[in-house]
Amino acid sequence: MALAVNALTTLAIAKDHLNIPASILDEDVTVERLINMASEYIERDCNRVFREITETVDVDSRAGSEVLLPRRPVSDISEVRVDSMRVFGADTILNATGFAFSVHGNLERLDGYFPFTRRGVRVTYTAGFATTPYDLEHGCLMLVEYYYRHNQDRRVGTRSKTKREETIGYLEGVPVEISALWESYKLPAAGWTVHAVRNL
């Protein structure tokens, strides 16, 4: 198994975190799988993708001067096309002086308004983190460790188990002290449609 493109840490860092010597290779496949699991879990929980990517998307607009892009932080917007008919010919490209954007994903039209249209704004932009922030990576590592420590006895998701007359309580789901590490990165579900045209 190999690490997914959205992995929030590396195999070497995760092995060091788990105190697995670099020379021991027996656990590599397991650790890589857990990194992928943890990274996907965090993305779903935060309702966002973190790794830097350049993509073209179509978004709805609400007859106002701003639209919100699905990924952030935004580092560059190379092209904006506006066409309520969704043909997106060369004549629908906005002049670079006709729009501005913020790192938070707000795209503002400076020379007018976006039309009230479904997927009538096509944007090519670059967003995400080129390097995973330390607190986010630490959250991923803590989740990997949580999965790893409970991998052998299958306790994840188990409320309790009775053995003879003794009841043993286990953790259910991801502990709050771990999920709190990425709490600040959570985004609300978007109230508009985003259609990915292509990844570049």
N, C-alpha and C positions, 0 to 999 in steps of 0.2 A: 504493500500500500504506500502511496505517496501523499504528501500534504496537499490539500486543496488550495486553490488560488486565493481563497478567502481566509486562510489560516492566520490566526492572530498572534502566533508565536512560532518558534522553530523547534525542530526535534532536539537539537543540542541544548537549547535553553530549558525545554521541558524536562529532559533527562537530568540536567543539573538541579532543577527545582525538586525533582523526585529522588535525588541522591542516587541516581543510577550511573555508574561509571561509564564514560564515553566508550570504553573498550568493550562493554557488554552490549551485544547486539540482539540478544534474544527477545527483548521487550520492545524493540523499535517499531514493529508493526502495530502492536497494541497502543503504544504511546501516540503514534501518528493518527490512528483511528480516533483516539480520545481527543486529540487536538482538533480534528475535523468536527467531531461531535460538539465539542465545547464552543467552537467558533460559530457553527450554525445555530446553536442554541442562543448564543448572545445576540447574533444578528436578528433572529426572530423576536427575541424578547425586547430588543431596542427598536424594532421596526425600521431597520436601516442596514445598508451595506457599508463596510468601513474601508476596504482596500481601495486605493486610488484607481480610477478608471476613467477613460474618455469614451463617451457614448452619445448617441443621438436619440432624443426622446420627443414624442408628441405629447403635449399636455392640453388640458381644457383651460379655457380662460373665461372670466366672468364679467366681461365688459368693463374692465377697470385698467389701471395702469400697471398692475403687478401680477405676476404669477410666481408660484413657488416650485422650485425644482426638487425632485425626489431625493437626490443624494447631496450630502454636505459633509464637510466644508467644501465650498466651491472655490477653485483656484483660478479657473479661466473659462471664458465663454468665447468660442471661436466663431460661432455663427448663430443668428436667429432669423427664422423665416416665419412670416405670418400670412396665413391664407385660410379663410373660412371654407373654401372649396376643397382644400386639402390636395391641391396640385403641387404646390411648393416649387414653382418655377423660379428662374433666376430673378425675375422682377419682384419676388416676395421677400427678398433678403433685406433685412434692416441695415441701414448704415451703422457702422460701429459707434458713431456719435449719437445714435438714436436710442441707445439702451445703456443701462448700468446694472451692476449686480453686487450682491454682498456675499461674504463668506458663508452666511447662513442660508443661502439658496434663494434669496429674493431676487427676481429678475424684474427690473422696472423699465417700462418704456418711457422715454423722455420726449418723443416727438408725437405723442398721441396716446390712444388707448388700444388695448387688445380687444378684439371682437368677442362677443358672447358666442362661443363656438366650441364644439366638442373636438378635441385634438387638433385644433387649428393653429397651434404654435409649435414649431419644430425648432429644437435647440440642440446644438452640439456643444458640449461643455466637458470640463474635467473636474472631478470632485473625488472626495475621499482622502484618506491619509496615506501618504507615501511611506511613512514610518508609523507603525502602531504606537499610539500614546502609551506611556509606561503604566498608567493606572489601568488602562483597558487590557493590556497584555497581562498584567498581574491578575486581573479578574479571570482571564482565560486560564492562566496557570493554576489558580486556586480551584477552578472548576475541573480541570484535568486531574488534579490531585484528588479531588473529591470522587470523581469517577474511578480513578485508579485504585484508591484505597478500598472502595466498595465493590470492585470488580470480581473479586474472588468469592465473597460470601453472598452476592446478589441482594444486598440490602436496599439498594436504591428504589424508592417508591413504596417500601414496605412500612406500614405503620407499626406493627408489633408482631411478635411470634411467641407462642406459648410452648414451653418445654417442661414437661411434667407439671408441677404446680407453679412454675416460675414464668412470669410474663416479661419479655424483654422488649423495650421500646426502641425504635429506630427512627432516623430522620426520614421525612417524606419530601421528595422533590429537592430542589436546590436550597441550601440554607440561606437565610436572609443576609447574613454577614458576608456571603460571597456575592450574591446578586446585587448587593448595595454598591459593589465596586464599579459597576457599569450603569448605575441608576442615572447619572447625570447625562448619559449619552442617549437616553430613550427619546424617541420622537413619537408624536401622536399619529394615528392613522390618517393618511391624506384624505381630504374630502373631495378630491378631483381625480380624474383618470390620467394615468401615465401609460404611454404605449412606447416600448423600446423599439426603435427602428432598426438599429444595428449597433454592435459593439465594435469599436475601432482598435 
